[in-house]
Amino acid sequence: MVELIWDPIVATAAILLCSLAAYCLLRAARRNTKQAPNPEKAKTYCCGEELKPEDMHADSGQFFSPVRRVLSPFYRYIQTAHTGELSTYLTWLVTALVIILIAIMLLVR
């Protein structure tokens, strides 16, 4: 069995090579694509009527209102601990991840 050894130079070269390959693929894909759609594609046909672009935009407030309504008691409880600092936000994320992983381990067990 071949023993894998961590080599930072090889890892950095691999990351740069993969990034270069992804960039080349992206450039090739953009070269073959039209930048602006034709006017026919800009029209939206919905149940027999044409809609204006401003009427087609979905309101995100309506989409997230059930989530907000369900989680509002929890959010009110933790709102005082929310300072808006990045380190606090990351602490919340890591804490939530640990809780979720513990719950998964207990359920799988």
Steps between C-alpha positions, in 0.01 A plus 500: 500500500630843411539730796356845440717784620373854539714728287394866505675581172323216316166594658543866403598405146197270474266776622648750255481249214135419578419871527663566164309212340169628644577853378578371148174301493306807614658718232427238230138471614451878495651525153235267356204666672300797381520787747154652453176307446281582204178697568284189464676330791460809717121463486338277758180318417298413808146359485414691185628840602830675454657633816728796546843428651410685822190278539704181464725565800412278796489677834745334737310633799204278420728202443674526837205619711400146613860432604514830687168428670612155619846609614403836652483373862845347464638813333362724775676280754841520328469854361679656796804279436516605134753783476563506127868418540648237271665305781168471682327389181764233440466384861126456446563303182755270660276447801204414277717262298617321815142469625384360165790253487429381856133455412591301188743279696234431763241414237731273300615319810 
